[in-house]
Amino acid sequence: MTGPLSLSKPHNVLFLVLLLMLVLSFDAHLQLRNILSTKEVRQPNVSNTGKTLVVADDDADRGAANERKKSLYSFIAGGLAGSISSTITCPVEVVKTQLQSSAVAGGSNFFQIASNILKHEGPAGFFRGLPPTLVGIIPSRASYFWAYGAAKRGLAPRLGDSTPTHFLAAIAAGVTGNTITNPIWVLKTRMQLLAGEASKQTGAYQSGYRTAIQAVLKEEGWRGFYKGLSASYWGCSEGCIQFVAYERLKGALRTAHNREREAAGLPPTETLPPLQYVLGAGAAKLVASALTYPHEVARTRMREAAVDGVTKYKGMWQSLGLIAKEEGRAGLYAGMGTHLARVVPNTAIMFLSFELISKALDRKFGVGEEEEEEVLLLSEQKAKLVNQKQK
């Protein structure tokens, strides 16, 4: 591609990424403004006169409006939750990335790498790659939770609140999020591999992500920004396992929680205590990550810079085979302990933040449990009315 929007120019790549974020943010702003302007909820226009049930046509729009609100809330809550959790766990992520890299394979442990980072770069070295992470995490997590919620609500009428629904929704969310933000994760990985003595090189990336963009484009072209994408797609299996497990655990915890509320004379609720969100999300992530970890190592290797113009790790299966051949099976699980030490608390923090922020937005802007139940009741009443007319 040539011309004024050529992807060989780094500022154009930045422009496209920022433009995408601007469009998403502007759309969120417009939806939020519409919500604020229609915050007052009308009373349901339903009457029952004798055997005839009358429901106003415009009540159908309320269900659709609430769906749009919930999609927006998922978008906002996902971005904020991802930012919070990524900032808190960034130091462990930096060490984990180096443990997965070929430069230190089998030669260092967590404490050696952490010591080198602290010695050569100070505390700031533990946050190398955080700026592009935060730039990427907002559209990534926002689009992920938005796509998951939208797909789940779209599939539920046909498949119900079932495992296939959660599985397919997680695939849709994973493909959406990974495709949008893969270039940012490539830059983040390159920058994190610089931190500490393990990758102490005088490479082109030393001066920051702007220079990293230039180097990737010069050495590998625009395709370099999508290195590791195939591994990320395979990694959607992790998200599927995680969300299916999380939804099942959350359902079981909610049932147990409502039994306790019933025994105490309290009405049922959809909201769990914060600790139960943490336990459910953490347990689901632990299982999913342990089962699918080798793809993480392959993805990190695929995103490494080419050496003398030669890319050693080219594809998902080729990378897995090469790692197993040169380093043994242990190489496929390099850094897993550190990875789990990061992703389990990261996920627990993120899901807790997401649930709390979503509920806060629901309460603030009028899509609480009572209104959702009311809209559901209206839908059921309309369905009955249609059946009566057909008879």
C-alpha positions as CSV (number, residue, x, y, z in Angstrom):
1,M,0.0,0.0,0.0
2,T,1.4,3.3,-1.1
3,G,0.3,6.9,-0.9
4,P,-0.5,9.2,2.1
5,L,-1.9,6.3,4.2
6,S,1.0,3.9,3.5
7,L,1.5,1.5,6.4
8,S,5.2,1.8,5.9
9,K,5.1,5.1,7.7
10,P,4.9,4.6,11.5
11,H,2.9,7.7,12.1
12,N,0.2,6.3,9.9
13,V,0.0,3.1,11.9
14,L,-0.3,5.2,15.1
15,F,-3.0,7.3,13.4
16,L,-5.1,4.3,12.4
17,V,-4.9,2.8,16.0
18,L,-5.8,6.1,17.5
19,L,-8.6,6.7,15.0
20,L,-10.1,3.3,15.9
21,M,-10.0,4.2,19.6
22,L,-11.5,7.6,18.8
23,V,-14.4,6.1,16.9
24,L,-15.1,3.6,19.7
25,S,-14.9,6.4,22.3
26,F,-17.2,8.7,20.3
27,D,-19.7,6.0,19.8
28,A,-19.7,5.3,23.5
29,H,-20.1,9.0,24.2
30,L,-23.2,9.2,21.9
31,Q,-24.8,6.2,23.5
32,L,-24.1,7.5,27.0
33,R,-25.6,10.9,26.0
34,N,-28.7,9.2,24.7
35,I,-29.0,7.2,27.9
36,L,-28.7,10.3,30.1
37,S,-31.3,12.1,28.0
38,T,-33.8,9.3,28.5
39,K,-32.8,8.3,32.0
40,E,-36.4,8.5,33.4
41,V,-38.1,5.2,32.9
42,R,-41.7,5.3,31.9
43,Q,-44.2,3.1,33.7
44,P,-45.2,0.0,31.7
45,N,-48.2,0.8,29.5
46,V,-50.0,-2.5,30.3
47,S,-53.6,-3.0,31.1
48,N,-55.7,-6.1,31.6
49,T,-59.4,-5.5,30.9
50,G,-61.4,-8.7,31.3
51,K,-59.9,-11.3,29.0
52,T,-58.1,-8.8,26.8
53,L,-54.5,-8.0,27.5
54,V,-53.3,-4.7,26.0
55,V,-49.6,-3.9,25.8
56,A,-48.4,-0.6,24.2
57,D,-46.2,-1.2,21.1
58,D,-43.5,1.2,22.3
59,D,-42.8,-1.0,25.3
60,A,-41.0,-3.4,22.9
61,D,-38.5,-0.7,22.4
62,R,-37.6,-0.6,26.1
63,G,-36.1,-4.1,25.9
64,A,-34.0,-3.1,22.9
65,A,-32.9,0.1,24.6
66,N,-31.9,-1.8,27.7
67,E,-29.9,-4.2,25.5
68,R,-28.0,-1.3,24.0
69,K,-27.4,0.1,27.5
70,K,-26.0,-3.2,28.7
71,S,-23.7,-3.4,25.7
72,L,-22.4,0.0,26.4
73,Y,-21.9,-0.7,30.0
74,S,-20.0,-3.9,29.1
75,F,-17.8,-1.8,26.8
76,I,-17.0,0.8,29.4
77,A,-16.6,-1.6,32.3
78,G,-14.4,-3.9,30.3
79,G,-12.0,-1.1,29.4
80,L,-11.7,0.2,32.9
81,A,-11.4,-3.3,34.5
82,G,-8.6,-4.3,32.1
83,S,-6.7,-1.1,32.8
84,I,-6.9,-1.5,36.5
85,S,-5.8,-5.2,36.5
86,S,-3.0,-4.6,34.0
87,T,-1.5,-1.8,35.9
88,I,-1.4,-3.7,39.1
89,T,0.1,-6.9,37.6
90,C,2.5,-5.3,35.1
91,P,5.7,-6.0,37.0
92,V,5.0,-9.8,37.0
93,E,4.0,-9.6,33.3
94,V,7.5,-8.1,32.4
95,V,9.3,-10.9,34.2
96,K,7.0,-13.5,32.7
97,T,7.6,-12.3,29.2
98,Q,11.4,-12.6,29.6
99,L,11.0,-16.1,31.1
100,Q,9.1,-17.1,27.9
101,S,11.6,-15.6,25.5
102,S,14.3,-17.6,23.7
103,A,17.0,-15.3,25.0
104,V,16.8,-16.7,28.5
105,A,15.3,-20.1,27.9
106,G,16.3,-22.4,30.8
107,G,19.0,-19.9,32.0
108,S,17.2,-17.7,34.6
109,N,14.5,-17.8,37.2
110,F,12.0,-15.3,38.4
111,F,14.2,-13.8,41.1
112,Q,17.3,-13.5,38.8
113,I,15.4,-11.6,36.1
114,A,13.6,-9.4,38.7
115,S,17.0,-8.6,40.3
116,N,18.5,-7.7,36.9
117,I,15.6,-5.4,36.0
118,L,15.9,-3.6,39.3
119,K,19.7,-3.3,39.1
120,H,19.9,-2.0,35.5
121,E,16.6,0.0,35.2
122,G,15.2,0.5,38.6
123,P,11.5,0.2,39.5
124,A,10.6,1.8,36.2
125,G,11.9,-1.3,34.4
126,F,9.0,-3.3,35.8
127,F,6.6,-1.1,34.0
128,R,8.2,-1.2,30.6
129,G,5.6,-1.8,28.0
130,L,2.8,-0.4,30.2
131,P,1.9,2.5,28.0
132,P,1.1,0.4,24.9
133,T,-0.5,-2.1,27.2
134,L,-2.9,0.5,28.4
135,V,-3.4,1.8,24.9
136,G,-4.3,-1.7,23.8
137,I,-6.1,-2.9,26.9
138,I,-8.9,-0.4,26.6
139,P,-10.1,-1.4,23.1
140,S,-9.1,-5.0,23.7
141,R,-11.0,-5.6,27.0
142,A,-13.8,-3.2,26.0
143,S,-14.4,-5.0,22.7
144,Y,-13.9,-8.4,24.3
145,F,-16.6,-7.9,27.0
146,W,-18.9,-6.1,24.6
147,A,-18.6,-8.9,22.0
148,Y,-19.1,-11.6,24.6
149,G,-22.1,-9.9,26.1
150,A,-23.7,-9.2,22.7
151,A,-23.0,-12.7,21.4
152,K,-24.3,-14.2,24.6
153,R,-27.6,-12.2,24.5
154,G,-28.0,-13.1,20.8
155,L,-27.5,-16.8,21.3
156,A,-29.5,-17.1,24.6
157,P,-33.0,-17.1,22.9
158,R,-32.0,-20.1,20.8
159,L,-29.6,-22.0,23.0
160,G,-30.5,-20.7,26.5
161,D,-28.1,-19.9,29.3
162,S,-26.0,-23.0,28.4
163,T,-22.5,-24.1,27.9
164,P,-22.7,-23.8,24.1
165,T,-23.8,-20.2,24.4
166,H,-20.9,-19.3,26.7
167,F,-18.5,-21.3,24.4
168,L,-19.5,-19.6,21.2
169,A,-19.7,-16.2,22.8
170,A,-16.2,-16.5,24.1
171,I,-14.9,-17.5,20.6
172,A,-16.6,-14.4,19.1
173,A,-15.1,-12.2,21.8
174,G,-11.6,-13.6,21.5
175,V,-11.4,-13.2,17.7
176,T,-12.7,-9.7,17.9
177,G,-10.4,-8.5,20.6
178,N,-7.3,-10.2,19.2
179,T,-7.7,-9.0,15.7
180,I,-8.1,-5.3,16.8
181,T,-5.2,-5.2,19.2
182,N,-2.5,-7.6,18.0
183,P,-0.2,-4.8,16.7
184,I,-0.1,-3.2,20.1
185,W,0.7,-6.5,21.8
186,V,3.6,-7.1,19.4
187,L,5.1,-3.7,20.5
188,K,4.5,-4.4,24.1
189,T,6.3,-7.8,23.9
190,R,9.3,-6.3,22.1
191,M,9.6,-3.5,24.7
192,Q,9.3,-5.9,27.6
193,L,12.0,-8.2,26.2
194,L,14.4,-5.2,26.5
195,A,13.9,-4.9,30.2
196,G,16.8,-6.1,32.4
197,E,20.1,-7.8,31.6
198,A,18.6,-10.9,29.9
199,S,18.0,-8.9,26.7
200,K,20.4,-6.1,27.1
201,Q,21.0,-5.2,23.5
202,T,21.6,-1.9,21.7
203,G,18.6,-2.6,19.4
204,A,16.4,-0.1,17.6
205,Y,13.7,-0.4,20.3
206,Q,15.6,1.2,23.1
207,S,14.1,4.6,22.7
208,G,10.5,3.6,23.0
209,Y,7.5,2.3,21.0
210,R,7.7,5.0,18.3
211,T,11.1,3.7,17.3
212,A,9.8,0.1,17.8
213,I,7.1,0.8,15.2
214,Q,9.7,2.1,12.7
215,A,12.0,-1.0,13.3
216,V,9.1,-3.5,12.8
217,L,8.0,-1.8,9.6
218,K,11.6,-1.6,8.3
219,E,12.6,-5.2,9.1
220,E,9.3,-7.1,8.7
221,G,6.8,-4.8,7.0
222,W,3.2,-4.3,8.2
223,R,2.8,-8.1,8.6
224,G,5.2,-7.9,11.5
225,F,2.4,-6.3,13.6
226,Y,0.4,-9.5,13.2
227,K,3.0,-11.9,14.3
228,G,1.6,-14.3,16.8
229,L,-2.0,-13.7,15.7
230,S,-2.5,-17.3,14.8
231,A,-1.4,-18.3,18.2
232,S,-3.8,-15.8,19.7
233,Y,-6.6,-17.3,17.8
234,W,-5.7,-20.8,19.1
235,G,-5.6,-19.1,22.5
236,C,-9.3,-18.4,22.1
237,S,-9.6,-22.0,23.5
238,E,-8.4,-20.6,26.8
239,G,-11.1,-17.9,26.8
240,C,-13.7,-20.5,26.0
241,I,-12.7,-22.8,28.8
242,Q,-12.4,-19.8,31.2
243,F,-15.8,-18.3,30.4
244,V,-17.6,-21.6,30.5
245,A,-16.0,-22.4,33.8
246,Y,-16.7,-18.9,35.2
247,E,-20.3,-18.9,34.2
248,R,-20.9,-22.3,35.7
249,L,-19.1,-21.4,38.9
250,K,-20.9,-18.0,39.1
251,G,-24.2,-19.8,38.7
252,A,-23.4,-22.3,41.4
253,L,-22.2,-19.6,43.7
254,R,-25.4,-17.5,43.0
255,T,-27.6,-20.4,43.8
256,A,-25.9,-21.1,47.1
257,H,-25.9,-17.4,47.9
258,N,-29.6,-17.1,47.3
259,R,-30.3,-20.1,49.5
260,E,-28.6,-18.3,52.3
261,R,-30.6,-15.1,51.6
262,E,-33.8,-17.1,51.5
263,A,-33.0,-18.7,54.9
264,A,-32.5,-15.2,56.2
265,G,-35.8,-14.0,54.8
266,L,-34.2,-11.9,52.0
267,P,-35.3,-11.8,48.3
268,P,-33.0,-13.5,45.7
269,T,-30.4,-11.4,43.8
270,E,-28.2,-11.6,40.8
271,T,-25.3,-9.9,42.6
272,L,-22.7,-11.9,44.4
273,P,-20.4,-10.8,47.3
274,P,-17.1,-9.4,45.9
275,L,-15.0,-12.3,47.3
276,Q,-17.1,-14.9,45.4
277,Y,-16.4,-13.0,42.1
278,V,-12.7,-13.2,42.9
279,L,-12.8,-16.9,43.7
280,G,-14.9,-17.8,40.7
281,A,-12.8,-15.8,38.2
282,G,-9.5,-16.9,39.7
283,A,-10.4,-20.6,39.7
284,A,-11.7,-20.5,36.1
285,K,-8.5,-18.7,34.9
286,L,-6.2,-21.1,36.7
287,V,-7.8,-24.2,35.0
288,A,-8.0,-22.5,31.6
289,S,-4.4,-21.2,31.6
290,A,-2.9,-24.5,32.9
291,L,-4.6,-26.5,30.1
292,T,-3.6,-24.1,27.2
293,Y,-0.3,-22.6,28.4
294,P,2.1,-23.8,25.5
295,H,0.4,-21.4,23.1
296,E,1.5,-18.5,25.3
297,V,5.1,-19.5,24.9
298,A,4.7,-20.0,21.1
299,R,3.1,-16.6,20.8
300,T,5.9,-14.8,22.7
301,R,8.5,-16.5,20.5
302,M,6.6,-15.6,17.3
303,R,6.6,-11.9,18.3
304,E,10.3,-11.7,18.9
305,A,12.4,-9.6,16.6
306,A,14.0,-11.2,13.6
307,V,17.7,-12.0,13.9
308,D,19.7,-10.9,10.9
309,G,16.5,-10.7,8.9
310,V,15.6,-14.3,9.8
311,T,12.5,-15.2,11.7
312,K,13.0,-18.4,13.6
313,Y,9.5,-18.9,14.9
314,K,7.1,-18.6,12.0
315,G,3.8,-20.3,13.0
316,M,1.9,-21.8,15.9
317,W,2.7,-25.5,15.3
318,Q,6.1,-24.9,13.8
319,S,7.0,-22.9,17.0
320,L,5.7,-25.6,19.3
321,G,7.6,-28.3,17.5
322,L,10.8,-26.4,17.4
323,I,10.6,-25.5,21.1
324,A,9.9,-29.1,22.1
325,K,12.8,-30.3,19.9
326,E,15.4,-27.8,21.2
327,E,14.3,-27.4,24.8
328,G,12.2,-30.5,25.5
329,R,8.7,-30.4,26.9
330,A,9.8,-28.2,29.7
331,G,10.4,-25.5,27.2
332,L,6.7,-25.5,26.4
333,Y,5.9,-24.6,30.0
334,A,8.7,-22.0,30.5
335,G,7.6,-19.3,32.9
336,M,4.2,-21.0,33.6
337,G,4.5,-20.5,37.4
338,T,5.2,-16.8,36.9
339,H,2.4,-16.6,34.3
340,L,-0.1,-18.1,36.6
341,A,1.1,-15.8,39.4
342,R,0.2,-12.9,37.1
343,V,-2.9,-14.0,35.2
344,V,-4.9,-15.5,38.1
345,P,-4.9,-12.3,40.3
346,N,-5.1,-10.2,37.1
347,T,-8.3,-12.0,36.0
348,A,-9.7,-12.0,39.5
349,I,-9.1,-8.2,39.8
350,M,-10.4,-7.6,36.2
351,F,-13.7,-9.6,36.6
352,L,-14.4,-8.2,40.1
353,S,-13.8,-4.7,38.7
354,F,-16.0,-5.5,35.6
355,E,-18.9,-6.9,37.7
356,L,-18.8,-4.0,40.2
357,I,-18.5,-1.3,37.5
358,S,-21.3,-2.9,35.5
359,K,-23.6,-3.0,38.5
360,A,-22.7,0.6,39.4
361,L,-23.6,1.7,35.9
362,D,-26.8,-0.3,36.0
363,R,-27.9,1.3,39.2
364,K,-26.8,4.8,38.1
365,F,-28.5,4.8,34.7
366,G,-31.6,2.7,35.4
367,V,-30.9,-0.8,34.1
368,G,-31.1,-2.6,37.4
369,E,-32.6,-6.0,38.3
370,E,-36.1,-4.6,38.7
371,E,-36.2,-3.0,35.3
372,E,-34.8,-6.1,33.6
373,E,-37.5,-8.3,35.3
374,E,-40.1,-5.8,34.2
375,V,-39.0,-5.9,30.6
376,L,-38.9,-9.7,30.7
377,L,-42.5,-9.7,32.1
378,L,-43.6,-7.4,29.3
379,S,-42.0,-9.7,26.7
380,E,-43.8,-12.7,28.2
381,Q,-47.1,-10.8,28.2
382,K,-46.7,-9.9,24.6
383,A,-45.9,-13.4,23.7
384,K,-49.1,-14.6,25.4
385,L,-51.1,-11.9,23.6
386,V,-49.7,-13.0,20.2
387,N,-50.7,-16.6,21.0
388,Q,-54.2,-15.5,22.0
389,K,-54.6,-13.7,18.7
390,Q,-53.4,-16.7,16.7
391,K,-55.9,-18.9,18.5
